[in-house]
């Protein structure tokens, strides 16, 4: 099955689908950048002493055609230094994404209003945005999709709470992605769980996410 894995770390290839591998600046081989990857400074690394150097590197790496997006970047109220500092690094990276004409993949924990405020400025309106590993409430998901964000769901769909299952059914399907993040679960299981929740054929869901993928990364089907 051709299940696209929207966001993973060091994931093993099993199946035919594209895997978008996410790297931090200290992990990526800049001489040999993997196809279909994303690169960014994670909010947990915002207070790292190398952050300025990483930002300059990111500016260069972001131009590589193998780098699909800048990410994961974002805000985390529970980890990674002050939100003020995280916001500064997020803003710097959103500027890099804008200049490179690439989307951003977002990690956000309990800082939704700050995130939306930062990314809603007119400068960043042209950037396509996706929240990865979403596990928030349906109201938040709707607010985000209304603002044009895409939402990616991870392995917790397999044991989804009724609230999370409801969230998946209430948002437009042309805004969804699925991912394994750092779980070792095969991506097919996430799609299968999502198809069950949505009461639809997994093949149809695969087709929908393929379209979303091409739309989000501005890929013209050959
Ligand atoms: Zn991740």
py3Dmol code that shows the C-alpha trace and the ligand (Angstrom):
import py3Dmol

protein = """\
ATOM      1  CA  UNK A   1       0.000   0.000   0.000  1.00  0.00           C
ATOM      2  CA  UNK A   2       1.083   3.480  -0.864  1.00  0.00           C
ATOM      3  CA  UNK A   3       0.620   5.108   2.528  1.00  0.00           C
ATOM      4  CA  UNK A   4       2.430   8.437   2.824  1.00  0.00           C
ATOM      5  CA  UNK A   5       4.083   8.893   6.206  1.00  0.00           C
ATOM      6  CA  UNK A   6       3.893  12.648   6.726  1.00  0.00           C
ATOM      7  CA  UNK A   7       6.371  12.880   9.582  1.00  0.00           C
ATOM      8  CA  UNK A   8       8.793  10.414  11.082  1.00  0.00           C
ATOM      9  CA  UNK A   9      12.258  10.167  12.591  1.00  0.00           C
ATOM     10  CA  UNK A  10      14.729   7.552  11.404  1.00  0.00           C
ATOM     11  CA  UNK A  11      11.825   5.514  10.107  1.00  0.00           C
ATOM     12  CA  UNK A  12      12.400   2.232   8.373  1.00  0.00           C
ATOM     13  CA  UNK A  13      11.048   1.733   4.897  1.00  0.00           C
ATOM     14  CA  UNK A  14       8.236  -0.775   4.760  1.00  0.00           C
ATOM     15  CA  UNK A  15       5.839  -0.452   1.854  1.00  0.00           C
ATOM     16  CA  UNK A  16       5.775   1.817  -1.147  1.00  0.00           C
ATOM     17  CA  UNK A  17       4.651   5.130   0.262  1.00  0.00           C
ATOM     18  CA  UNK A  18       6.743   8.256   0.639  1.00  0.00           C
ATOM     19  CA  UNK A  19       8.230   8.868   4.078  1.00  0.00           C
ATOM     20  CA  UNK A  20       8.967  12.410   5.112  1.00  0.00           C
ATOM     21  CA  UNK A  21      11.872  12.165   7.536  1.00  0.00           C
ATOM     22  CA  UNK A  22      12.337  14.983  10.007  1.00  0.00           C
ATOM     23  CA  UNK A  23      15.827  16.072  11.053  1.00  0.00           C
ATOM     24  CA  UNK A  24      17.265  18.526  13.514  1.00  0.00           C
ATOM     25  CA  UNK A  25      20.238  20.579  12.388  1.00  0.00           C
ATOM     26  CA  UNK A  26      22.638  18.507  14.476  1.00  0.00           C
ATOM     27  CA  UNK A  27      21.471  15.270  12.817  1.00  0.00           C
ATOM     28  CA  UNK A  28      21.424  16.102   9.132  1.00  0.00           C
ATOM     29  CA  UNK A  29      24.236  15.187   6.753  1.00  0.00           C
ATOM     30  CA  UNK A  30      24.496  18.511   4.914  1.00  0.00           C
ATOM     31  CA  UNK A  31      26.657  16.967   2.173  1.00  0.00           C
ATOM     32  CA  UNK A  32      24.118  14.304   1.387  1.00  0.00           C
ATOM     33  CA  UNK A  33      20.619  15.519   2.122  1.00  0.00           C
ATOM     34  CA  UNK A  34      18.024  12.783   1.899  1.00  0.00           C
ATOM     35  CA  UNK A  35      15.149  13.182  -0.544  1.00  0.00           C
ATOM     36  CA  UNK A  36      11.794  14.065   1.041  1.00  0.00           C
ATOM     37  CA  UNK A  37      13.039  15.375   4.332  1.00  0.00           C
ATOM     38  CA  UNK A  38      12.269  18.326   6.567  1.00  0.00           C
ATOM     39  CA  UNK A  39      14.813  20.225   8.644  1.00  0.00           C
ATOM     40  CA  UNK A  40      14.329  22.591  11.526  1.00  0.00           C
ATOM     41  CA  UNK A  41      15.217  23.638  15.027  1.00  0.00           C
ATOM     42  CA  UNK A  42      12.831  21.887  17.401  1.00  0.00           C
ATOM     43  CA  UNK A  43      11.371  24.154  20.109  1.00  0.00           C
ATOM     44  CA  UNK A  44      13.090  21.931  22.693  1.00  0.00           C
ATOM     45  CA  UNK A  45      16.404  23.095  21.227  1.00  0.00           C
ATOM     46  CA  UNK A  46      15.613  26.795  21.322  1.00  0.00           C
ATOM     47  CA  UNK A  47      18.064  27.498  24.131  1.00  0.00           C
ATOM     48  CA  UNK A  48      20.911  25.484  22.592  1.00  0.00           C
ATOM     49  CA  UNK A  49      24.097  27.586  22.345  1.00  0.00           C
ATOM     50  CA  UNK A  50      24.430  26.608  18.649  1.00  0.00           C
ATOM     51  CA  UNK A  51      21.097  28.066  17.685  1.00  0.00           C
ATOM     52  CA  UNK A  52      22.430  31.072  15.728  1.00  0.00           C
ATOM     53  CA  UNK A  53      24.811  28.875  13.773  1.00  0.00           C
ATOM     54  CA  UNK A  54      21.957  26.451  13.061  1.00  0.00           C
ATOM     55  CA  UNK A  55      19.788  29.271  11.765  1.00  0.00           C
ATOM     56  CA  UNK A  56      22.475  30.281   9.249  1.00  0.00           C
ATOM     57  CA  UNK A  57      22.900  26.645   8.185  1.00  0.00           C
ATOM     58  CA  UNK A  58      19.147  26.244   7.849  1.00  0.00           C
ATOM     59  CA  UNK A  59      18.986  29.216   5.533  1.00  0.00           C
ATOM     60  CA  UNK A  60      21.346  27.435   3.132  1.00  0.00           C
ATOM     61  CA  UNK A  61      19.902  23.918   3.553  1.00  0.00           C
ATOM     62  CA  UNK A  62      16.360  25.215   3.020  1.00  0.00           C
ATOM     63  CA  UNK A  63      17.232  25.844  -0.632  1.00  0.00           C
ATOM     64  CA  UNK A  64      17.894  22.149  -1.319  1.00  0.00           C
ATOM     65  CA  UNK A  65      15.184  20.567  -3.494  1.00  0.00           C
ATOM     66  CA  UNK A  66      15.364  17.531  -1.194  1.00  0.00           C
ATOM     67  CA  UNK A  67      14.145  19.635   1.744  1.00  0.00           C
ATOM     68  CA  UNK A  68      10.367  19.647   1.416  1.00  0.00           C
ATOM     69  CA  UNK A  69       9.632  21.849   4.408  1.00  0.00           C
ATOM     70  CA  UNK A  70      11.041  23.554   7.481  1.00  0.00           C
ATOM     71  CA  UNK A  71      10.225  21.555  10.596  1.00  0.00           C
ATOM     72  CA  UNK A  72       9.590  20.531  13.060  1.00  0.00           C
ATOM     73  CA  UNK A  73       9.400  23.983  14.562  1.00  0.00           C
ATOM     74  CA  UNK A  74       7.001  25.517  17.035  1.00  0.00           C
ATOM     75  CA  UNK A  75       6.187  26.178  20.660  1.00  0.00           C
ATOM     76  CA  UNK A  76       6.065  23.916  23.698  1.00  0.00           C
ATOM     77  CA  UNK A  77       4.915  25.303  27.007  1.00  0.00           C
ATOM     78  CA  UNK A  78       6.172  22.234  28.885  1.00  0.00           C
ATOM     79  CA  UNK A  79       9.706  21.937  27.557  1.00  0.00           C
ATOM     80  CA  UNK A  80      12.526  23.861  25.868  1.00  0.00           C
ATOM     81  CA  UNK A  81      13.051  27.214  27.553  1.00  0.00           C
ATOM     82  CA  UNK A  82      10.851  30.285  27.716  1.00  0.00           C
ATOM     83  CA  UNK A  83       8.030  30.692  25.229  1.00  0.00           C
ATOM     84  CA  UNK A  84       9.443  34.098  24.408  1.00  0.00           C
ATOM     85  CA  UNK A  85      12.722  32.572  23.272  1.00  0.00           C
ATOM     86  CA  UNK A  86      10.940  29.753  21.441  1.00  0.00           C
ATOM     87  CA  UNK A  87       8.803  32.307  19.676  1.00  0.00           C
ATOM     88  CA  UNK A  88      11.881  34.153  18.495  1.00  0.00           C
ATOM     89  CA  UNK A  89      13.354  30.975  16.981  1.00  0.00           C
ATOM     90  CA  UNK A  90       9.983  30.061  15.469  1.00  0.00           C
ATOM     91  CA  UNK A  91       9.712  33.482  13.832  1.00  0.00           C
ATOM     92  CA  UNK A  92      13.248  33.289  12.450  1.00  0.00           C
ATOM     93  CA  UNK A  93      12.490  29.891  10.924  1.00  0.00           C
ATOM     94  CA  UNK A  94       9.141  30.994   9.510  1.00  0.00           C
ATOM     95  CA  UNK A  95      11.087  33.753   7.720  1.00  0.00           C
ATOM     96  CA  UNK A  96      13.504  31.180   6.315  1.00  0.00           C
ATOM     97  CA  UNK A  97      10.554  29.072   5.112  1.00  0.00           C
ATOM     98  CA  UNK A  98       8.934  32.094   3.510  1.00  0.00           C
ATOM     99  CA  UNK A  99      12.148  33.047   1.690  1.00  0.00           C
ATOM    100  CA  UNK A 100      12.627  29.471   0.475  1.00  0.00           C
ATOM    101  CA  UNK A 101       8.969  29.215  -0.551  1.00  0.00           C
ATOM    102  CA  UNK A 102       8.486  26.094   1.582  1.00  0.00           C
ATOM    103  CA  UNK A 103       5.833  24.987   4.080  1.00  0.00           C
ATOM    104  CA  UNK A 104       6.362  24.523   7.813  1.00  0.00           C
ATOM    105  CA  UNK A 105       5.693  21.489  10.006  1.00  0.00           C
ATOM    106  CA  UNK A 106       4.666  22.523  13.492  1.00  0.00           C
ATOM    107  CA  UNK A 107       5.085  21.013  16.947  1.00  0.00           C
ATOM    108  CA  UNK A 108       2.758  22.745  19.407  1.00  0.00           C
ATOM    109  CA  UNK A 109       2.059  21.855  23.021  1.00  0.00           C
ATOM    110  CA  UNK A 110      -0.270  24.054  25.066  1.00  0.00           C
ATOM    111  CA  UNK A 111       0.672  27.231  23.275  1.00  0.00           C
ATOM    112  CA  UNK A 112      -2.001  27.422  20.579  1.00  0.00           C
ATOM    113  CA  UNK A 113      -2.980  31.052  20.991  1.00  0.00           C
ATOM    114  CA  UNK A 114       0.670  32.169  20.934  1.00  0.00           C
ATOM    115  CA  UNK A 115       1.343  30.000  17.882  1.00  0.00           C
ATOM    116  CA  UNK A 116      -1.637  31.285  15.945  1.00  0.00           C
ATOM    117  CA  UNK A 117      -0.802  34.870  16.883  1.00  0.00           C
ATOM    118  CA  UNK A 118       2.782  34.568  15.652  1.00  0.00           C
ATOM    119  CA  UNK A 119       1.946  32.792  12.409  1.00  0.00           C
ATOM    120  CA  UNK A 120      -1.104  34.879  11.542  1.00  0.00           C
ATOM    121  CA  UNK A 121       0.855  38.010  10.722  1.00  0.00           C
ATOM    122  CA  UNK A 122       0.507  39.037   7.093  1.00  0.00           C
ATOM    123  CA  UNK A 123       4.192  38.277   6.364  1.00  0.00           C
ATOM    124  CA  UNK A 124       3.566  34.593   7.002  1.00  0.00           C
ATOM    125  CA  UNK A 125       0.154  34.295   5.350  1.00  0.00           C
ATOM    126  CA  UNK A 126       1.612  32.717   2.202  1.00  0.00           C
ATOM    127  CA  UNK A 127       3.337  29.890   4.134  1.00  0.00           C
ATOM    128  CA  UNK A 128       1.530  26.552   4.133  1.00  0.00           C
ATOM    129  CA  UNK A 129       1.315  25.171   7.652  1.00  0.00           C
ATOM    130  CA  UNK A 130       0.756  21.718   9.117  1.00  0.00           C
ATOM    131  CA  UNK A 131       0.442  20.697  12.757  1.00  0.00           C
ATOM    132  CA  UNK A 132       2.058  17.333  13.345  1.00  0.00           C
ATOM    133  CA  UNK A 133       1.094  14.816  16.022  1.00  0.00           C
ATOM    134  CA  UNK A 134      -2.215  16.527  16.710  1.00  0.00           C
ATOM    135  CA  UNK A 135      -4.000  15.345  19.832  1.00  0.00           C
ATOM    136  CA  UNK A 136      -5.982  18.437  20.744  1.00  0.00           C
ATOM    137  CA  UNK A 137      -9.672  19.132  20.896  1.00  0.00           C
ATOM    138  CA  UNK A 138     -12.123  19.293  18.027  1.00  0.00           C
ATOM    139  CA  UNK A 139     -12.669  23.057  18.478  1.00  0.00           C
ATOM    140  CA  UNK A 140      -8.943  23.678  18.102  1.00  0.00           C
ATOM    141  CA  UNK A 141      -8.734  21.441  15.045  1.00  0.00           C
ATOM    142  CA  UNK A 142     -11.612  23.324  13.429  1.00  0.00           C
ATOM    143  CA  UNK A 143     -10.093  26.690  14.251  1.00  0.00           C
ATOM    144  CA  UNK A 144      -6.824  25.576  12.672  1.00  0.00           C
ATOM    145  CA  UNK A 145      -8.366  24.128   9.513  1.00  0.00           C
ATOM    146  CA  UNK A 146     -10.483  27.278   9.147  1.00  0.00           C
ATOM    147  CA  UNK A 147      -7.204  29.184   9.147  1.00  0.00           C
ATOM    148  CA  UNK A 148      -5.935  26.883   6.390  1.00  0.00           C
ATOM    149  CA  UNK A 149      -3.691  24.659   8.518  1.00  0.00           C
ATOM    150  CA  UNK A 150      -3.279  20.988   7.718  1.00  0.00           C
ATOM    151  CA  UNK A 151      -3.409  18.490  10.592  1.00  0.00           C
ATOM    152  CA  UNK A 152      -1.421  15.292  10.882  1.00  0.00           C
ATOM    153  CA  UNK A 153      -2.492  12.452  13.189  1.00  0.00           C
ATOM    154  CA  UNK A 154      -0.123   9.881  14.644  1.00  0.00           C
ATOM    155  CA  UNK A 155      -0.132   6.410  16.122  1.00  0.00           C
ATOM    156  CA  UNK A 156      -2.489   7.373  18.966  1.00  0.00           C
ATOM    157  CA  UNK A 157      -5.318   6.992  16.422  1.00  0.00           C
ATOM    158  CA  UNK A 158      -4.963   3.254  16.926  1.00  0.00           C
ATOM    159  CA  UNK A 159      -6.187   3.693  20.497  1.00  0.00           C
ATOM    160  CA  UNK A 160      -8.016   6.946  19.905  1.00  0.00           C
ATOM    161  CA  UNK A 161     -10.119   8.473  22.648  1.00  0.00           C
ATOM    162  CA  UNK A 162     -13.698   9.178  21.551  1.00  0.00           C
ATOM    163  CA  UNK A 163     -12.764  12.886  21.498  1.00  0.00           C
ATOM    164  CA  UNK A 164      -9.835  12.383  19.135  1.00  0.00           C
ATOM    165  CA  UNK A 165     -11.883  10.097  16.889  1.00  0.00           C
ATOM    166  CA  UNK A 166     -14.555  12.779  16.764  1.00  0.00           C
ATOM    167  CA  UNK A 167     -11.954  15.373  15.823  1.00  0.00           C
ATOM    168  CA  UNK A 168     -10.910  13.335  12.804  1.00  0.00           C
ATOM    169  CA  UNK A 169     -14.508  13.025  11.643  1.00  0.00           C
ATOM    170  CA  UNK A 170     -15.245  16.738  12.040  1.00  0.00           C
ATOM    171  CA  UNK A 171     -12.466  18.318  10.004  1.00  0.00           C
ATOM    172  CA  UNK A 172     -12.259  18.546   6.217  1.00  0.00           C
ATOM    173  CA  UNK A 173     -10.438  15.531   4.777  1.00  0.00           C
ATOM    174  CA  UNK A 174      -8.555  17.716   2.336  1.00  0.00           C
ATOM    175  CA  UNK A 175      -6.582  18.930   5.347  1.00  0.00           C
ATOM    176  CA  UNK A 176      -5.439  15.623   6.912  1.00  0.00           C
ATOM    177  CA  UNK A 177      -2.200  13.687   7.019  1.00  0.00           C
ATOM    178  CA  UNK A 178      -1.007  10.627   8.941  1.00  0.00           C
ATOM    179  CA  UNK A 179       2.365   9.955  10.491  1.00  0.00           C
ATOM    180  CA  UNK A 180       4.284   7.660  12.805  1.00  0.00           C
ATOM    181  CA  UNK A 181       6.586  10.330  14.344  1.00  0.00           C
ATOM    182  CA  UNK A 182       8.957   8.399  16.632  1.00  0.00           C
ATOM    183  CA  UNK A 183       6.722   5.359  17.023  1.00  0.00           C
ATOM    184  CA  UNK A 184       7.831   2.087  15.389  1.00  0.00           C
ATOM    185  CA  UNK A 185       4.263   1.274  14.365  1.00  0.00           C
ATOM    186  CA  UNK A 186       3.872   0.644  10.616  1.00  0.00           C
ATOM    187  CA  UNK A 187       2.152   3.618   8.967  1.00  0.00           C
ATOM    188  CA  UNK A 188      -0.419   1.243   7.449  1.00  0.00           C
ATOM    189  CA  UNK A 189      -1.831   0.664  10.947  1.00  0.00           C
ATOM    190  CA  UNK A 190      -2.420   4.374  11.425  1.00  0.00           C
ATOM    191  CA  UNK A 191      -4.263   4.575   8.086  1.00  0.00           C
ATOM    192  CA  UNK A 192      -6.261   1.494   8.941  1.00  0.00           C
ATOM    193  CA  UNK A 193      -7.343   2.987  12.286  1.00  0.00           C
ATOM    194  CA  UNK A 194      -8.254   6.267  10.582  1.00  0.00           C
ATOM    195  CA  UNK A 195     -10.264   4.468   7.897  1.00  0.00           C
ATOM    196  CA  UNK A 196     -12.189   2.617  10.624  1.00  0.00           C
ATOM    197  CA  UNK A 197     -12.945   5.849  12.474  1.00  0.00           C
ATOM    198  CA  UNK A 198     -14.041   7.542   9.258  1.00  0.00           C
ATOM    199  CA  UNK A 199     -15.923   4.461   8.084  1.00  0.00           C
ATOM    200  CA  UNK A 200     -14.305   4.553   4.671  1.00  0.00           C
ATOM    201  CA  UNK A 201     -12.055   2.406   2.494  1.00  0.00           C
ATOM    202  CA  UNK A 202      -8.361   2.695   3.273  1.00  0.00           C
ATOM    203  CA  UNK A 203      -7.649   3.018  -0.492  1.00  0.00           C
ATOM    204  CA  UNK A 204      -9.819   6.133  -0.623  1.00  0.00           C
ATOM    205  CA  UNK A 205      -8.013   7.613   2.370  1.00  0.00           C
ATOM    206  CA  UNK A 206      -4.662   6.904   0.724  1.00  0.00           C
ATOM    207  CA  UNK A 207      -5.847   8.714  -2.410  1.00  0.00           C
ATOM    208  CA  UNK A 208      -7.039  11.711  -0.398  1.00  0.00           C
ATOM    209  CA  UNK A 209      -3.757  12.065   1.502  1.00  0.00           C
ATOM    210  CA  UNK A 210      -1.800  11.749  -1.762  1.00  0.00           C
ATOM    211  CA  UNK A 211      -3.737  14.695  -3.145  1.00  0.00           C
ATOM    212  CA  UNK A 212      -3.177  16.613   0.091  1.00  0.00           C
ATOM    213  CA  UNK A 213       0.525  15.840  -0.116  1.00  0.00           C
ATOM    214  CA  UNK A 214       0.823  17.165  -3.672  1.00  0.00           C
ATOM    215  CA  UNK A 215      -1.184  20.226  -2.736  1.00  0.00           C
ATOM    216  CA  UNK A 216       0.743  20.953   0.468  1.00  0.00           C
ATOM    217  CA  UNK A 217       4.206  20.543  -1.044  1.00  0.00           C
ATOM    218  CA  UNK A 218       3.175  21.991  -4.386  1.00  0.00           C
ATOM    219  CA  UNK A 219       4.150  18.844  -6.274  1.00  0.00           C
ATOM    220  CA  UNK A 220       2.867  18.560  -9.813  1.00  0.00           C
ATOM    221  CA  UNK A 221       1.960  14.925 -10.468  1.00  0.00           C
ATOM    222  CA  UNK A 222       4.092  13.644 -13.372  1.00  0.00           C
TER     223      UNK A 222
END
"""
ligand_1 = """\
1
ZN
Zn 8.476 14.516 15.425
"""
view = py3Dmol.view(width=600, height=400)
view.addModel(protein, "pdb")
view.setStyle({"model": 0}, {"cartoon": {"style": "trace"}})
view.addModel(ligand_1, "xyz")
view.setStyle({"model": 1}, {"stick": {}})
view.zoomTo()
view.show()
